[in-house]
Amino acid sequence: MKKILFLLLLLSTSLSFSQSLNEYKYAIVPSKFEFIKEKDQYRLNTLTKLLMEKYGFITYFDNDILPNQVVENNCNIVYVDVKSSGNLFVTKLTVILKNCKNAIVFTSAEGRSREKELQVAYNQALREAFTSFEKLDYKYSGVSKSDENSNVNVISKSDKNNNVIVPILNQQLFAKPLGTNLFQLLTNETDIPNLVLTIAKTNNSSIFIVDEARRKGVVYKNNNEWIFDYYENEKLISEKLNIVNFN
């Protein structure tokens, strides 16, 4: 199981790329990317903003004055970055989207250009990278991040390093779908449920990934029992979960 857990943790980042972007309404584009010297050099940031709008996102620059509805629903935002990995002979750009927790939710295919003039090369490479968005069939779901969690209390405490620890305590849990690939494991002991874990689908319907600030691991089904395996201080810990009517 240790080997499976290790491999799944390595895959967790790539799996998160496939999570639906439909739960994000807004996009924030920086006024300057790290690999260029000036703000909006080669009009690259403006082009990025235009392309995000083309594919359906309501998009702002990071130095814009944001409307209240954007500020109040900051977890409905994806933060856009463009990375360069090219050389003297070829320009290579990749678009990366992160959520409000700084987790990567999408990485585009690499766009390339062999044009010598940088203005043209960056334009071509960026447009090619953005062709990955065509396969997403993006359409905002209409669910506000704040709305979907308004009836959920997060039960947690902090350790000496202020890392969040969410206790399980052998509670009876039920799974609430959260978007396309995520589930919240909630208690049903009170009228207002408490959030215990958020788990992400894998290609195996009996294995889910947990990626939290304090605990990273997997939830998996073993002989009709749900097990949560995670590392704490380099020690592998296994806990049984009582998940009701799940799979």
Order of alpha helices (4+ residues) and beta strands (2+ residues): alpha-beta-alpha-beta-alpha-beta-beta-beta-beta-alpha-alpha-beta-beta-beta-beta-beta-beta-beta-beta-beta-beta
